[in-house]
Amino acid sequence: MSETLQSKVIERPKARERVQDALAEITTLLRKHRLVEGLVHEQLEHAPVGDHTGRGEIVESLVTKQNRAQLTRKLDRLHPADIAYVLEALPLDERLYIWDMVRAARDG
């Protein structure tokens, strides 16, 4: 009986580390997304007049889709309690962004 209790005590730190790792990965993906968005917008602002071919919007759209897919895959692998932990740890704007993806992923 004491072995079972001991194994549960050992498992909890591992679970905590996994959810903290997930939070770190999600935060990194969110920062990467914001950085790329900023770079694309900056390039569009500094482009010569008449040189707005829509390529910037295509790049931004592609990067946004890739980033959302990565985040969705990460969220799909998390337990609902872990998702709650991640949401609570994020600032409001990022929390809402992630929450929209969670609901979409869980709709079936």
Secondary structure, 3 states (H helix, E strand, C coil): CHHHHHHHHHHHHHHHHHHHHHHHHHHHHHHHHHHHHHHHHHHHHHCCCCCCCCHHHHHHHHHHHHHHHHHHHHHHCCCHHHHHHHHHHCCHHHHHHHHHHHHHHHCC
